[in-house]
Every structure is written in structure tokens, then in C-alpha cells.
Amino acid sequence: MFISLTEEEIRQWEQEHTRLLEEIVPDKFDILHYGAIAEL
């Protein structure tokens, strides 16, 4: 069974997430991971 959020629920989540990030994330920070892609 597949359950999805409504467009309004997605909008609300994005707003709450943005507010949280503005409160807890410094203006400048280091990213301590990397990604790699291999085409075989």
C-alpha cells in the first residue's frame, strides 16, 4: 500500500523543516562526507 502526503502537508513540512534548519544549522559548516558514482 502506498500512502502519500497531500500538497498542503508537503508545504507545511517544508516550512517546518526550513524553520528548524534556520534555528539549528550554523551559517557556515563543513560537509564531512562525499558521494561517488561508478559507471560500469
N, CA, C and O atoms as a GROMACS GRO file, in nm:
protein
  160
    1MET      N    1   0.084  -0.118   0.000
    1MET     CA    2   0.000   0.000   0.000
    1MET      C    3   0.089   0.125   0.000
    1MET      O    4   0.183   0.134   0.078
    2PHE      N    5   0.059   0.217  -0.085
    2PHE     CA    6   0.137   0.341  -0.098
    2PHE      C    7   0.056   0.457  -0.042
    2PHE      O    8  -0.057   0.480  -0.084
    3ILE      N    9   0.114   0.529   0.054
    3ILE     CA   10   0.047   0.644   0.114
    3ILE      C   11   0.133   0.767   0.088
    3ILE      O   12   0.254   0.764   0.110
    4SER      N   13   0.072   0.873   0.041
    4SER     CA   14   0.146   0.994   0.009
    4SER      C   15   0.086   1.113   0.085
    4SER      O   16  -0.031   1.112   0.123
    5LEU      N   17   0.168   1.213   0.105
    5LEU     CA   18   0.121   1.337   0.167
    5LEU      C   19   0.048   1.421   0.064
    5LEU      O   20   0.078   1.416  -0.056
    6THR      N   21  -0.048   1.499   0.111
    6THR     CA   22  -0.116   1.594   0.022
    6THR      C   23  -0.019   1.709  -0.008
    6THR      O   24   0.083   1.725   0.059
    7GLU      N   25  -0.052   1.789  -0.107
    7GLU     CA   26   0.033   1.905  -0.138
    7GLU      C   27   0.042   2.000  -0.019
    7GLU      O   28   0.148   2.057   0.006
    8GLU      N   29  -0.067   2.017   0.054
    8GLU     CA   30  -0.068   2.104   0.172
    8GLU      C   31   0.021   2.048   0.282
    8GLU      O   32   0.093   2.123   0.347
    9GLU      N   33   0.017   1.917   0.305
    9GLU     CA   34   0.102   1.855   0.406
    9GLU      C   35   0.250   1.868   0.369
    9GLU      O   36   0.334   1.890   0.456
   10ILE      N   37   0.281   1.854   0.242
   10ILE     CA   38   0.420   1.872   0.196
   10ILE      C   39   0.464   2.016   0.219
   10ILE      O   40   0.575   2.040   0.267
   11ARG      N   41   0.379   2.112   0.185
   11ARG     CA   42   0.412   2.253   0.205
   11ARG      C   43   0.437   2.283   0.353
   11ARG      O   44   0.533   2.352   0.387
   12GLN      N   45   0.351   2.230   0.441
   12GLN     CA   46   0.368   2.251   0.584
   12GLN      C   47   0.498   2.189   0.634
   12GLN      O   48   0.570   2.249   0.713
   13TRP      N   49   0.528   2.067   0.587
   13TRP     CA   50   0.651   2.000   0.629
   13TRP      C   51   0.773   2.081   0.585
   13TRP      O   52   0.867   2.100   0.662
   14GLU      N   53   0.771   2.130   0.461
   14GLU     CA   54   0.884   2.208   0.411
   14GLU      C   55   0.903   2.336   0.493
   14GLU      O   56   1.016   2.373   0.522
   15GLN      N   57   0.795   2.401   0.531
   15GLN     CA   58   0.806   2.522   0.613
   15GLN      C   59   0.865   2.491   0.750
   15GLN      O   60   0.953   2.562   0.798
   16GLU      N   61   0.815   2.384   0.813
   16GLU     CA   62   0.866   2.346   0.945
   16GLU      C   63   1.014   2.305   0.937
   16GLU      O   64   1.092   2.340   1.025
   17HIS      N   65   1.051   2.233   0.832
   17HIS     CA   66   1.189   2.189   0.814
   17HIS      C   67   1.281   2.309   0.794
   17HIS      O   68   1.390   2.314   0.852
   18THR      N   69   1.239   2.403   0.714
   18THR     CA   70   1.319   2.524   0.691
   18THR      C   71   1.338   2.602   0.820
   18THR      O   72   1.449   2.647   0.848
   19ARG      N   73   1.232   2.618   0.900
   19ARG     CA   74   1.245   2.688   1.028
   19ARG      C   75   1.342   2.616   1.121
   19ARG      O   76   1.424   2.680   1.187
   20LEU      N   77   1.333   2.484   1.127
   20LEU     CA   78   1.423   2.407   1.212
   20LEU      C   79   1.568   2.427   1.168
   20LEU      O   80   1.656   2.451   1.252
   21LEU      N   81   1.594   2.416   1.037
   21LEU     CA   82   1.730   2.434   0.988
   21LEU      C   83   1.784   2.573   1.020
   21LEU      O   84   1.900   2.588   1.056
   22GLU      N   85   1.699   2.674   1.007
   22GLU     CA   86   1.743   2.811   1.038
   22GLU      C   87   1.781   2.824   1.186
   22GLU      O   88   1.867   2.906   1.220
   23GLU      N   89   1.719   2.746   1.272
   23GLU     CA   90   1.747   2.752   1.416
   23GLU      C   91   1.871   2.673   1.455
   23GLU      O   92   1.946   2.716   1.543
   24ILE      N   93   1.896   2.557   1.393
   24ILE     CA   94   1.999   2.466   1.444
   24ILE      C   95   2.125   2.457   1.358
   24ILE      O   96   2.226   2.404   1.404
   25VAL      N   97   2.121   2.508   1.236
   25VAL     CA   98   2.236   2.494   1.146
   25VAL      C   99   2.311   2.627   1.140
   25VAL      O  100   2.251   2.731   1.113
   26PRO      N  101   2.442   2.625   1.164
   26PRO     CA  102   2.519   2.750   1.154
   26PRO      C  103   2.524   2.799   1.009
   26PRO      O  104   2.498   2.723   0.916
   27ASP      N  105   2.557   2.927   0.992
   27ASP     CA  106   2.564   2.984   0.858
   27ASP      C  107   2.669   2.916   0.771
   27ASP      O  108   2.653   2.906   0.650
   28LYS      N  109   2.777   2.869   0.835
   28LYS     CA  110   2.885   2.806   0.761
   28LYS      C  111   2.923   2.677   0.831
   28LYS      O  112   2.937   2.675   0.953
   29PHE      N  113   2.940   2.569   0.755
   29PHE     CA  114   2.976   2.440   0.815
   29PHE      C  115   3.047   2.353   0.713
   29PHE      O  116   3.036   2.375   0.593
   30ASP      N  117   3.121   2.254   0.763
   30ASP     CA  118   3.191   2.160   0.677
   30ASP      C  119   3.103   2.038   0.651
   30ASP      O  120   3.031   1.992   0.739
   31ILE      N  121   3.109   1.987   0.530
   31ILE     CA  122   3.039   1.864   0.496
   31ILE      C  123   3.141   1.751   0.507
   31ILE      O  124   3.239   1.748   0.433
   32LEU      N  125   3.116   1.658   0.598
   32LEU     CA  126   3.215   1.555   0.631
   32LEU      C  127   3.186   1.423   0.561
   32LEU      O  128   3.221   1.317   0.614
   33HIS      N  129   3.126   1.426   0.445
   33HIS     CA  130   3.101   1.304   0.369
   33HIS      C  131   3.116   1.337   0.220
   33HIS      O  132   3.127   1.454   0.182
   34TYR      N  133   3.114   1.235   0.139
   34TYR     CA  134   3.124   1.256  -0.004
   34TYR      C  135   3.042   1.150  -0.076
   34TYR      O  136   3.002   1.050  -0.017
   35GLY      N  137   3.017   1.174  -0.200
   35GLY     CA  138   2.946   1.075  -0.281
   35GLY      C  139   3.033   1.035  -0.399
   35GLY      O  140   3.115   1.113  -0.447
   36ALA      N  141   3.014   0.915  -0.444
   36ALA     CA  142   3.090   0.864  -0.559
   36ALA      C  143   2.995   0.789  -0.652
   36ALA      O  144   2.904   0.720  -0.606
   37ILE      N  145   3.019   0.802  -0.780
   37ILE     CA  146   2.938   0.733  -0.879
   37ILE      C  147   3.033   0.654  -0.970
   37ILE      O  148   3.134   0.706  -1.017
   38ALA      N  149   2.999   0.530  -0.992
   38ALA     CA  150   3.079   0.447  -1.083
   38ALA      C  151   2.989   0.397  -1.196
   38ALA      O  152   2.883   0.340  -1.171
   39GLU      N  153   3.031   0.420  -1.316
   39GLU     CA  154   2.956   0.369  -1.431
   39GLU      C  155   3.030   0.245  -1.482
   39GLU      O  156   3.145   0.254  -1.525
   40LEU      N  157   2.964   0.133  -1.477
   40LEU     CA  158   3.027   0.008  -1.517
   40LEU      C  159   2.976  -0.039  -1.652
   40LEU      O  160   3.019  -0.143  -1.701
   0.00000   0.00000   0.00000
